[in-house]
C-alpha cells in the first residue's frame, strides 16, 4: 500500500473512531470515487443501512464520464435528506471518511444539512 493510501485509511479510521466515542447517533457516511458519489445513513448499533442515495439512482442518473462534481453532490445531498425525512431521521453525525471537507463533500453536507441536523 502506498503512502497516500495509508494516510487516507488512517484519517478514515480516526474520523470514525471519534464519531463512535462522542455520539450514538446514526452516521451519514460519504463515499466518492472518480465517477460517482454515494451517501448512506447507517445505524452502527445494528450495522444496517437505513437510507442511501447516489448518482446511480434513477432520478439523478446521467450517462457521462464523471458524475462526481459539486452539481451532482448537491442533488445527492437533497435526495438523502428527503429520504431521511421520510424515515423520520432528524439527527445524524457526519462521516466524511478520509476526505477533506471541501468541494464535493462540503456541497453534499450543506445540502443535506437543510433538512437533517448534524
Backbone bond lengths (Angstrom), bond angles and torsions (degrees), N, CA, C in turn:
res aa  C-N    CA-C-N  psi(-1)  N-CA   C-N-CA  omega(-1)  CA-C   N-CA-C  phi
1 X - - - 1.449 - - 1.532 107.85 -
2 X 1.325 117.06 132.29 1.464 118.92 -179.09 1.529 111.36 -78.60
3 X 1.311 115.26 171.50 1.467 121.28 -172.82 1.531 112.19 -63.42
4 X 1.340 117.99 -40.43 1.463 120.56 -178.86 1.526 111.21 -63.90
5 X 1.324 116.23 -41.74 1.463 120.48 179.70 1.535 110.80 -65.75
6 X 1.330 116.71 -40.97 1.464 120.27 177.86 1.521 111.14 -61.71
7 X 1.329 116.78 -43.28 1.462 120.77 178.98 1.526 111.24 -64.28
8 X 1.332 116.78 -39.24 1.460 121.33 179.04 1.527 110.24 -62.98
9 X 1.320 116.32 -46.85 1.466 120.90 -180.00 1.519 110.43 -63.92
10 X 1.313 117.54 -39.72 1.466 121.49 179.02 1.533 110.71 -63.69
11 X 1.345 117.29 -43.75 1.467 120.71 177.88 1.531 110.64 -62.88
12 X 1.330 116.72 -42.48 1.453 121.43 -179.10 1.527 111.08 -62.04
13 X 1.317 117.05 -44.20 1.459 120.75 179.06 1.522 111.59 -66.61
14 X 1.324 116.83 -37.34 1.462 120.74 179.62 1.526 110.55 -64.85
15 X 1.326 117.30 -45.06 1.462 121.60 179.89 1.525 109.94 -62.14
16 X 1.320 117.19 -46.49 1.458 121.18 -176.75 1.527 111.81 -66.42
17 X 1.335 117.21 -40.26 1.466 118.81 -179.91 1.522 111.29 -67.37
18 X 1.334 117.88 -36.91 1.462 120.25 176.78 1.519 111.50 -65.39
19 X 1.326 116.74 -39.49 1.461 119.99 178.84 1.524 111.01 -63.86
20 X 1.304 117.13 -40.12 1.469 120.32 -179.56 1.526 111.33 -68.25
21 X 1.328 117.91 -33.57 1.461 121.11 -178.87 1.525 112.02 -71.27
22 X 1.318 117.02 -42.06 1.463 119.61 -171.82 1.518 113.84 -94.25
23 X 1.328 118.22 -13.49 1.447 118.01 -172.11 1.524 111.06 -145.43
24 X 1.319 116.11 142.94 1.450 119.96 171.17 1.529 109.83 -114.21
25 X 1.324 115.53 28.10 1.458 121.55 175.75 1.528 109.27 -81.01
26 X 1.326 115.45 169.51 1.456 120.26 171.87 1.521 108.51 -68.92
27 X 1.326 115.92 156.58 1.467 121.03 -173.36 1.527 110.03 -114.80
28 X 1.343 116.62 127.54 1.461 122.25 172.91 1.519 107.24 -92.10
29 X 1.324 116.15 106.31 1.454 122.28 -174.80 1.525 109.93 -102.38
30 X 1.333 116.06 137.49 1.466 121.87 -179.46 1.516 109.36 -115.46
31 X 1.334 115.56 132.33 1.458 121.51 173.58 1.517 106.99 -127.00
32 X 1.303 116.79 133.67 1.458 119.28 176.29 1.512 109.43 -133.32
33 X 1.311 113.74 140.86 1.454 120.39 175.43 1.525 107.05 -118.24
34 X 1.283 117.53 -171.33 1.458 120.31 178.65 1.511 112.78 -68.41
35 X 1.327 116.80 -24.28 1.456 120.69 -176.04 1.523 115.44 -111.33
36 X 1.317 118.12 -28.40 1.461 119.90 -171.48 1.525 112.17 -138.19
37 X 1.341 114.91 163.47 1.453 123.33 176.77 1.528 106.78 -124.25
38 X 1.319 116.40 134.15 1.453 121.82 178.44 1.520 108.40 -126.65
39 X 1.325 116.54 140.74 1.459 121.90 175.36 1.520 107.43 -136.13
40 X 1.317 115.81 139.45 1.455 119.04 176.75 1.518 110.51 -146.99
41 X 1.317 115.18 147.65 1.451 120.96 175.88 1.519 107.01 -101.48
42 X 1.334 115.50 122.83 1.447 122.22 -170.90 1.528 109.55 -118.49
43 X 1.323 116.17 136.55 1.454 122.00 171.15 1.522 106.71 -95.37
44 X 1.327 117.50 107.67 1.461 121.80 -175.57 1.525 112.80 -71.46
45 X 1.317 117.96 -22.95 1.465 119.91 179.52 1.523 111.45 -66.94
46 X 1.329 116.64 -40.10 1.465 120.79 -179.64 1.526 112.19 -105.26
47 X 1.317 117.16 -2.73 1.477 122.82 -178.99 1.526 111.80 55.72
48 X 1.321 115.68 47.96 1.461 120.37 178.59 1.514 110.37 -126.74
49 X 1.314 115.16 148.98 1.453 121.74 174.75 1.515 108.37 -88.11
50 X 1.326 116.43 122.44 1.456 121.20 -177.95 1.522 111.28 -87.46
51 X 1.327 116.42 -43.27 1.463 122.43 -176.81 1.521 107.90 -145.12
52 X 1.330 116.47 143.73 1.463 118.75 175.88 1.520 110.35 -143.51
53 X 1.327 114.90 156.47 1.468 122.02 176.31 1.517 107.77 -154.17
54 X 1.312 116.13 149.26 1.460 120.05 177.85 1.520 109.28 -158.41
55 X 1.323 115.00 174.61 1.458 119.95 177.37 1.517 111.33 -73.86
56 X 1.318 118.42 -4.87 1.459 122.53 176.01 1.526 112.36 -86.79
57 X 1.344 118.16 -9.29 1.459 121.32 178.66 1.526 110.20 -64.43
58 X 1.324 114.60 147.39 1.470 120.74 -175.91 1.530 112.92 -59.17
59 X 1.332 117.24 -34.55 1.463 119.97 -174.60 1.531 113.06 -71.47
60 X 1.323 118.66 -25.23 1.469 120.51 -179.51 1.516 113.78 -119.40
61 X 1.297 117.62 -1.94 1.458 120.01 -175.06 1.519 111.72 -67.62
62 X 1.320 114.80 128.06 1.457 122.81 175.66 1.514 106.25 -132.26
63 X 1.303 116.74 132.54 1.459 119.34 -178.99 1.528 108.51 -80.33
64 X 1.315 115.07 107.55 1.456 121.11 176.73 1.519 108.06 -151.11
65 X 1.308 115.74 174.24 1.455 119.92 -177.07 1.524 111.51 -65.64
66 X 1.342 117.07 -41.69 1.461 120.33 179.62 1.516 110.17 -141.54
67 X 1.316 115.68 129.81 1.457 121.85 174.33 1.519 110.75 -108.73
68 X 1.307 116.82 16.69 1.463 121.44 -177.94 1.522 109.06 -100.52
69 X 1.330 116.21 74.69 1.456 120.86 175.58 1.525 108.89 -140.40
70 X 1.310 116.12 176.90 1.466 121.31 -173.87 1.529 111.24 -62.58
71 X 1.317 117.63 -37.83 1.467 121.41 -179.31 1.535 110.89 -59.23
72 X 1.310 116.81 -46.88 1.460 120.70 179.65 1.530 111.68 -73.82
73 X 1.317 117.45 -31.02 1.465 120.82 177.87 1.534 110.13 -63.19
74 X 1.313 117.05 -38.48 1.465 121.01 177.52 1.528 110.05 -63.95
75 X 1.331 116.66 -41.47 1.467 120.43 179.27 1.529 111.13 -65.04
76 X 1.324 117.02 -42.25 1.467 120.76 179.23 1.524 110.15 -66.68
77 X 1.327 117.92 -40.10 1.458 121.49 177.24 1.516 112.14 -61.36
78 X 1.313 116.62 -41.86 1.462 120.68 178.82 1.531 110.30 -67.06
79 X 1.339 116.71 -41.28 1.459 120.79 -179.08 1.525 112.01 -66.06
80 X 1.318 117.61 -41.93 1.474 120.39 179.33 1.527 110.46 -67.40
81 X 1.322 117.08 -35.91 1.468 120.53 178.04 1.530 110.95 -67.29
82 X 1.328 117.03 -41.72 1.463 120.45 178.36 1.525 111.32 -63.59
83 X 1.334 116.32 -43.79 1.456 120.23 -179.64 1.533 111.35 -67.68
84 X 1.318 117.04 -35.78 1.463 120.40 177.40 1.521 110.37 -67.15
85 X 1.315 116.51 -38.05 1.460 120.80 178.56 1.532 111.05 -64.88
86 X 1.339 116.84 -36.92 1.461 120.41 176.66 1.527 111.09 -64.04
87 X 1.326 117.31 -35.04 1.467 122.46 179.79 1.531 111.37 -86.95
88 X 1.313 117.28 4.86 1.473 126.01 -178.27 1.533 112.21 57.30
89 X 1.333 115.44 43.33 1.463 121.85 172.72 1.518 106.34 -97.92
90 X 1.330 116.56 117.70 1.456 120.04 -174.60 1.528 113.46 -111.10
91 X 1.335 117.65 -26.86 1.461 121.40 -175.34 1.525 109.01 -130.07
92 X 1.333 116.44 129.22 1.463 122.23 177.00 1.521 108.89 -139.21
93 X 1.304 116.19 166.73 1.461 120.65 169.61 1.528 107.20 -107.58
94 X 1.316 116.89 143.43 1.458 122.10 -172.69 1.522 110.20 -94.52
95 X 1.330 116.27 123.30 1.460 123.09 178.69 1.524 108.30 -110.98
96 X 1.316 115.37 103.64 1.465 120.12 -178.64 1.512 112.58 -82.90
97 X 1.323 116.83 -1.38 1.459 120.81 -177.92 1.513 109.32 69.91
98 X 1.293 117.38 -139.35 1.454 121.17 179.18 1.509 112.79 -95.69
99 X 1.342 116.55 6.96 1.459 121.02 -175.86 1.521 111.58 -83.03
100 X 1.316 116.50 154.14 1.458 121.20 172.66 1.516 108.77 -73.89
101 X 1.328 116.10 151.26 1.456 120.75 -179.21 1.525 109.08 -87.55
102 X 1.314 116.17 77.50 1.461 122.32 174.06 1.518 108.53 -161.36
103 X 1.303 116.39 167.27 1.460 121.03 177.41 1.503 113.00 65.25
104 X 1.322 116.20 -122.31 1.453 123.15 -174.98 1.522 111.63 -63.97
105 X 1.319 117.30 -44.63 1.469 121.62 -178.09 1.524 110.03 -65.30
106 X 1.308 117.85 -41.73 1.466 122.01 179.52 1.527 111.02 -66.57
107 X 1.332 117.11 -41.33 1.463 120.80 179.87 1.524 110.82 -62.95
108 X 1.324 117.08 -42.91 1.458 121.09 178.33 1.530 110.38 -63.26
109 X 1.317 116.90 -45.68 1.467 121.07 -178.68 1.528 111.45 -64.57
110 X 1.314 117.49 -43.27 1.462 120.55 -179.16 1.517 111.47 -62.92
111 X 1.310 117.45 -40.17 1.455 120.52 179.76 1.533 111.29 -70.43
112 X 1.318 117.27 -39.79 1.474 120.33 179.04 1.519 111.17 -69.41
113 X 1.328 117.02 -31.25 1.466 122.30 -177.93 1.528 112.07 -66.01
114 X 1.314 117.72 -17.31 1.468 120.50 -179.96 1.534 111.46 -66.60
115 X 1.349 117.51 -27.82 1.467 120.56 -179.03 1.518 112.94 -119.31
116 X 1.332 117.95 -20.02 1.462 121.93 -178.68 1.518 107.98 -117.29
117 X 1.313 116.59 138.29 1.446 120.58 178.34 1.519 109.69 -89.55
118 X 1.341 116.99 133.17 1.470 121.97 177.28 1.492 109.18 -99.55
